[in-house]
Amino acid sequence: MIVHHDSDNDCLTLQLGERFDFSIHREFHDACLRDGVARSYVIDFSEVNSMDSSALGMLLLLREHAGADKADIRIVNAGAELRGTLRVAGFDELFVLH
């Protein structure tokens, strides 16, 4: 996972690797939840081939940390299958999917 913080816009971008699952829980937590709240978040799925239910949980924790309904979190570059999974789980109502 590659983490970039744009301090000018206070935007934290996480470029995930091939697997978005429990194996990156600690790294995801440290990148997103350890420090204060950023103004916005971009979660880049361009390399993600698979994700499990713990990935959905991590996204929900991030959303709560970032202000729930006030959170500005965009999920970008997800393939059709992953976008479908996110929609079935109702995440298209909680996050902006690009």
Sequence and secondary structure as in RCSB ss.txt:
>XXXX:A:sequence
MIVHHDSDNDCLTLQLGERFDFSIHREFHDACLRDGVARSYVIDFSEVNSMDSSALGMLLLLREHAGADKADIRI
VNAGAELRGTLRVAGFDELFVLH
>XXXX:A:secstr
 EEEEETTTTEEEEE  SEESGGGHHHHHHHHTSS   SEEEEE TT  EE HHHHHHHHHHHHHTTGGG  EEE
ES  HHHHHHHHHTTGGGTSEE 
